Amino acid sequence: MTDASAVFEVAEPDRQKLAALAAGGSDRPVAVRTNAGEIELPSAAGQAVLLLLGELGAGAAVHLVPTDAKLTTQQSADLLGISRTYVIRLIGDGKLPAHLVGTHRRLRASDVLDYKARRAARLAAVDAIADADAEVGIEYC
């Protein structure tokens, strides 16, 4: 098992190979070969692997975080792409649930990912409003 804050990236020369593997679609079987042999993955696991390969092939850095993982405020901030100080403010404002382990705050990865999805939806809505305003000639300074 890897650290909850592990980030995986692929070098440029290998990206095209990964993108080609993922491009075939997610409805085909996926097998993994190791020194112990080859095993065909269950459908959900195969889809996850293809999604992972597609993201790595596109050059994205990928975080693998189990939804039940307990994250520090810094790990949460890194996952959200915001500062640790802002995460602490979100906790204080009740917008992001956390609990104390001794004197340290811990957040469930599922709560952080839920907040990230809600934040992305809000930002998309704001962008849609700004685009609609621009279409009718309303400009923002």
N, C-alpha and C positions, 0 to 999 in steps of 0.2 A: 504494500500500500504506500502511496506517495503522500508527501506533505500536502495539507489542504491548500497551501499557497503555491503549489508547483505550477509553473507556466511552461508550456511546451511550444517550441518554435522549430521550423524546418529551414535549412539553408536553401538558398535560391536554386541551386542545381537539382535538388530533389523535389521541388514543388511541382514541376510539370508531371513527373511520374505519379505523384499522389493525386493530382487533379484528374489525370487520365483514369486512374483506378476508380475514383469516386464518380466520374461522369457517366458511368454505365447505368445509373439508376439504383434506387434503393429496394427494388423488388426481387433482386437476384440473391441467391445464397452466397454467404461469405464464409470462408474457411480460414483457419489460422494454423500455420505449421510451426512446430517447435521441435526441439531435440527429442521430445517424447512422442512425437507423431503429429498427425493432422486431425483437426476436429472442425466440423461444420457448426457455426454459431447459430443459436436460436435467432429467429427473425428480428426481434427487437435489438439484440446485441449486434447483429449484422448491420442494421440500419444505423445504429449509433457509431459503429466503426466507419461506415461510409461517410457519415456526416462529419466525423472527426477528420478523416482524410481529405474531404472537400475543403474544410476550413483551413487545414494546414497547407494544402495545395494552393489555396488562394493567398497565402502569405499571412494569415491571421495568427496571432498568438492565441493559444487555447489554454484555458484553465479547466482542469478536471476536478470537480468538487462534488463529493457525495452530498445529497440533499440533507442528510442528518448530521453532517460535520459541524463542529463547533468552531467558529472563526473568531480570531482576535479583531479588535477594531481596525488594526492596520491591514489585515488580510481582507476584511470587508471593504475598506476604503480602496484597496487595490482592485478588487473585483468590480466595484462600482465606478472606478475611475475618478474618485473624488478624494479630498483630503481626509485624514484621520480625524482632524478637528471637526470637520463637517459631519462625519459619522457620529461623533459624540454629541453634537448638537441635535441631530436627528433622533438619537436615543432620548436625549433630554426632553425633546418636544413630543415624544410619544409616537413619532412617525416610523420608528424602526425598533422593534422589540429586542431586548437584551436582558441578560441576567448576570449576576455577579458570581464569580468564582474567587472567593477571597475578596481582594480589592480590585480584581480585573474583570472587565466586561467581556462577555462572550455572546456571540450572535449565532443563531442557527442559519446555516447556509440557505435553507429553503426560505427563510424570512428575508434574507438579503437578496436572493434571486427574485422573490415576489416584488420587493421594493423596486428592483431594477426594471422589471417588466412594467410596473405601474408608472415609473418615471419615464420610460421610453414611450409609453402610450400618451402621457401628458405632453411630452416634447413633440410627438408626431401631430397631436391635435393643434398645438401652437403653430407648428409649421404649416399645417393645412389652412389655418385662419390667415396667417401672413400671406400665403400664396393666393387665397381668395381675395384678400384686400388688394394685393398687387394687380390682380386681373381687372379689378374695377377702378384702378388708378389711385388707390390710397397708398401713399408712401410714408414710411417711418424714417425719422431722422436719427 
